[in-house]
Amino acid sequence: MRRSLIVALCAGLVAFLAAFHLPYPIDGYDLTGIRRLLYLERVQNGELEGDLPPEGARKSLMDIQLHLPGADSLDTVPAPDPALQRRLERLFADRDDSYGITVFDITPGAPARYAELRPTNRYQPGSVGKLAIATGFFAELRRRYPDRPERRRALLKEHTVQAGQWIVSDHHTIPLFDPETNEYTRRQPRPSDVFSLYEWVDFMLSPSSNAAASVVWKEATLMRAFGDEYPASEEREQQFLESTPADSLGRIAHRVVHKPLDAAGIPERMWRLGSFFTHTASRRIDVPGGSIGTPQGLMRWMLRLEQGRIVDPWSSLELKRLLYMTGNRIRYASAPTLRDDAVYFKSGSLYSCEEEEGFTCEPYTGNRFNYMNSIAIVETADGRVYMVAMMSNVLRVNSAVEHQSLATFIERIVADLHEG
């Protein structure tokens, strides 16, 4: 009897703590309304047949934490660690000079180690730029509800937005799950689709939907324009978007994204987003300037995330949670050596080909340009924690495979330093 009472009390305590730690990914459908999570939960529980993500991607979000909260004295990365710097230079000695990389080992209880190669090189960031949109979006949520994170979450879960023409065009597919029929499919988004803000943000970061990125940035722009009146009626929002000149909307969208980045110590020379991700949205909202990214800027974003300084601690943790459960582990995060490790990840690519004798154009092997960018926070099964920002423009090679291979080598380097 006493043992049963203890078990019941423990179960109640777990439920109580869960309410405050707000756990998901796989176990987060009730909290977020993100339906793909319910599909994964039912697969994990044996209710449905399907594929689960690798072992390292099955954490409860009760276990996901920020590693440097309150470490405001660490305003930037430390000086390069000699041992890590030597190993990194050796790894890239015979590789293309277009690689720019920063590595920062922040393992708890161990000395911080940092190394870099060409950290200020500028690249086309591709889909890594969606992190800038996410930053601006969460900043607007805070402006709407500065002291009420629970109201932010309610808005994310309950407010739905129709895709409309903002999503044209996008080749990425999104995961769709019907809880009533248990039907799970993937397809390109359609103008008639209606999803919650939570699902649009998840689509933007998980399967890296360009359509979702345009919707989320548009909604963040509307939040800034309408303030406490957001969400306004569909008619009012549409009238505002149609009656405001494209360049005026672009200036608002620019401020939405770059003010919070600048507040985090990431100026536009390190990271700038200058275009929506779909053609129709780009015509409607003309954002000034082009897009650039640097390994230095991306590393600083991850540092600020772990410090709880991307907008605020609630937003930082929420963004880290959203980066944990990607639709598939690809590129850097797909390295087999990381299978049992937690990886918080975003990648971006952009390639183009021109006619060249003897050359066949294939995905991620452009001979005109071939940008491939990866950021990853890796938490290994044995307790190591490190961050990597890598950007490249290596022509005529499959850079997706190259980033995967480099992830294996970098993991070995970091592990060796801890063992040595």
N, C-alpha and C positions, 0 to 999 in steps of 0.2 A: 504493500500500500504506500509506504513511504517512498519507495523507488519510483512508483507511478506518479506520485505527486511531484517529485524532483524532475522527472521527465517532462511533465506538463508545464512546470514552471520554466524549464529551459526552453521549451518550444515557444512559450509565450514571450520569453525574453528575446529569442531570435526574431519573432514577428515584430516585437516592439522596436528592436534595433533596425530591422529592415525598413520600417516606416521612416526612419530618420536617415539611413544611408541610401535609401531610394535605389534599390538594386535593379539593374538590368545590364547586360544586353538580353540574353536568351530569356531571362526570367523577368523581363520588364514590360510585357504587353499591358498589364493592368495599369501601370504607372504612366506609360507614354501613349498607348494606343497605336504604336507602330506594329502593323499587322504581320510583317515578316517575322517579327520576334515570336509571335504566337505560333506561327508555322514551325519555327525551330524548336520551340518548347514542346510542341506535340511530337515532333520527330524524336527529340531527346527522351521524352517519356514513353516512347514506343507506341503512341497512338496512331502515328502516320509513318509510312516509309519515306525515306529521303536521306540526303547526305548531310552530315553535320560538319561544321568547320573543324580544323585540326585541334588537337588537345589544348594547345596554348591559347585558343580563342574561345574557351568554354568557361572562363571565369565568371563568377557572379560579380556584379558591380559593387557588392558589399566589399569586395577585395580590391577594388580599383581606388587608388589614392594618389594625391599629388605628393611628390617626393621632396619638394623644397618650399613648403608653405612658410611664409614669414622670413624667408632668406633674402630680405630686401637689400642687405649689404652686398650681395652678389649681383651688382648692377650689370656686369657683363661677364664674359667668359674669362677664366684665368689665363696666365701666360702658358704657352705650350709646354707640356710635360716632355722632357727630353726622350724618355724611352718610347712613349707612344708616338711622338713626332718622328723618331727614326724609323719605327716600324711602318708608319703610314707612308713616309717618303720612299721607303724600299718597295712597298706594295705598288706604288704608282710610278716608279722610276722608268719603266719601259712602256708605260701607257700613254695615251694621247694627252697632249697638253691642254685640251679643252676641259678636262676634269677639274671641278672645284668641289672641295669636300671639307666638312668640319665634323669632328667626332668629340663627344663630351661624355666621359664616364662619371656618373654621379651616384655610384653604388653607395647605399647607406653604410656608414661605419668605415668607409675606405677613403683614402685621399682622392680628391677630385683630379681627374686627368683630362687634359684637352689637347687636341692637335688639329692642324688645318693645312690645307693646300689651296692656294688661289681663292681665298674666302670672299674676296670682293668682286670676282668676275661676275659679269652681268649676263643673264640668260633669259630667254622667253620661258616664263614659269609654267605655262600650260595649266593643267587642272590643279596644280598646287595652289594656284591663285584662289581656288574656292575656299581655302582657309581664311583668306582675307575677307571674303563675303561673310563667312560664318562669324568672324570677329565683329564685323560691323553689325550684323543681324543681332547678335547677343548684346552688343552695346545699346542698340535701340530698345531691346527688351528691358534693359536696366533703366534706360531713360523713362520708359513707360511705367515701370513699377520698381523704383529705386530700392525700396526696403521690403519688398514683398516677393521673394523668389517663388513662393507657391502660386502667386498670381501669374508670374511669367510662365510657369509650367502649365497652368490651366489654359492660358492663351495658346501655347504650343499644341496642346492636346485637343482643344475644343474648336478652335477657329479653323474653318476649312476654306480653301482657295481653289477656284477652278483654273486650270492651266491656261485656257484661251490661246490666242495666237502668239503669246510670249515664248512658246516652246519650240517654234519652228526655226530651224530643224535640228534634230538631234538623233544620232545613230545609236546612242547608248540605250540599253534596255533597263527596265526597272522590275523589281520583284513584286508580284501581286498575289495576295492570299485572301480568300474568302472564308472567314471563320465559320459560316453557316454550312457551306458545301465542302469545305476542306480542299478546294481547288487551288493549286499553286501554279502560277505561270510567270513567264517573263516576256515582256514586249516593250516596244517603244511607247513613250507617253503620247497621249492624244489630247487635242484641245478641249475635249469634253470631260477629261478626267478631273475629279475633285478629290483632294487629299488634305489632311490636316497640315498645319505648319510643321509639326514634328516629323511627319512623313516626308514632306518636301525637303527639309534639312537632311534627313537621313538619306534620301535618294541622292542628294548633292554630294554627300561625303562617302557613302558606302559604295554604290555602283558608279559613283562619279558622274551623275547625270548632268549634262549641260543644260537641259531643259529645266531641271530643278534649280540649278544655280541661277538662271535668269529669273525664275519665279521668286526665289528667296531674296535676291538683291532688289528686285522690284518691290517686294513687301517691306523690306527694310527702308527703302526710299519713301514709301507711303507712311511708315511709322514716323519718320522724321518730319514729313510734311503735315501730318494730321495730329501728331502729338497725343494728348490725352483723348482725342476723339477717335483714335485708331482702335479697332477696325471701324471704319465708316461704312456706310451703305455701298453696295456695289456700284450704284448709279453715281454717287458722289466721287468715289475713287476713279471711276472711268472718266467722268467729266474732267477731273483734275489732270489725269494723264493725257487726255486728248487736247486740253486747252493750254497746257503749259508747253512752251517751246522745248524741243529736244535738248538743246544745249543747256537750258536752265535746269531741266531734270538731271542732266549729266553732272552739273556742278553739285547738286544735292547728293546724287549717288556717290560722287567722288568723296565728299565730306563724310558720308556715312561710313565708308570703308577706311579712309585714311586717318581720320581723327583718332580713332581708338588704336590704330597701329602706332601712330606718332606718340600717343600717350604711353604706350608700352615701350618706347625707346626704339621704334623701328621706323626711321624716316623713309621718304620715298626713294632716296638714292639706294636704299637696301632692298626695297620691295614696293612695287607700284602695280596697281591693277587698272588698266585703262580701257577695258572693253567688256561688254556682256558676252555671254557664251553662246548666244543664238543670234541669227541674222535679224529676225524680226525685233527682238529686244534692243539690239544695237542701233537699229534705225529709229526706234522710239525714244531711246535714252542715249544721248551722245556724250559719253564720258570723255573728258579731256585727257590727252597724253596717251602714251603706249603702256605696255606691260613689261616689267622687268622683275627679276628676282636674283638674289645672291645667296650663296650658302651661309654667309654671315647673317643676313636678315632672317632666313628660315631657322637657323639655330637659335637666334635670339627669341623668335616666337616660341619655340619649344621650351626654352629656359623660362620665359615669362609664364607659359602655361603651367609648368611644374611649380612655379612660385605662387600661382593663383593670381597672377597679374594680367592675364588676358581678360580684360573688362573687370572682373572681380572673382573671388574664389569660387562662388557658385557656378559662374559661367565657365571658368577654366576646367572645373571638374566635369561639368556637363559636356564640354567639347571633347575632353579626353575620353569620356564614355562613348561618345558618338564616333570617335576615331578607332575605337577598339574593335567593333564588330563590322568589319568590311564585308562586302558581299562575297568576294573571293580574295585570297591572298595572291597578289600578283607582283611581278617585278622584284624589287628588293625584298619585300615581305614574303615572297614565295620560296626563299632559300630553304631547302630541306632541314638544314641545321637549326632553323628557328621554329620548327614545327611544334615543339613542346613549350615554346616561350610565348609570353604575351607580347604582341606587337601592336603599337598604336601608329597608324600609317596613313600616308597620303602620297600619291604619285601624280605626275603630270607628264605628258608627252606631246610632241608636235614634230612631225617630219614632213618633208617634201622631196620629191624626186624630179629630176630632169633627164632627158635622153643622154645615155652614155653607152658607148659600145661595150658589150660584154657584161653590162650591169642589169640586173633584174630588180625592180622596185618591190619591196615587201614591207609589211608593217614594221615600224621602228628601225628601219635600215636606210633612211633617206640619204641621198648623195648631194642634195642641195642644202638642207639642214636636217638635223636629227636630234632634237632636244629630248632629253630624258632626265626627269628630276624625281628625287625620292626624299621624303623625310620619314624617320622612324624613331620611335621611342621603344626600346627593347628591354623587357623585364624577363630575365632568364629564369629557368626553373631552379637554379642554384643561388638566386638572390642578387645577381648583378643587374645593374641598371645603366644603360647608356643611350645616348641620342646621336643620330647621324643625319646630316643634311648633305645630299650629294646631287650635283647638277652636271650635265655633260652635253656635248654636241659632237659626238664621234660619228663621222660619216661612214656609211656603207657597212656597218656592223649592226647586229641585232642588240640594241642597247638594253632591251628588256632582259635578255639573257645575261648581258654583261653586269647589270646591276644586281641580278640574282647571285651571280658568281662572286661579285665583290662583297656582298653581304656575308657569304660564307667565310671569306678571308678576314673581314673585319671582326666577325665574331671570334675567330681563332686568335687574332691579335689581342683583343680585350681579355679573352679567357686566359691566354698565356701570361699576360701581365699580372693577373690575379694569382695565378698558380706560382709565378716566379718570385 
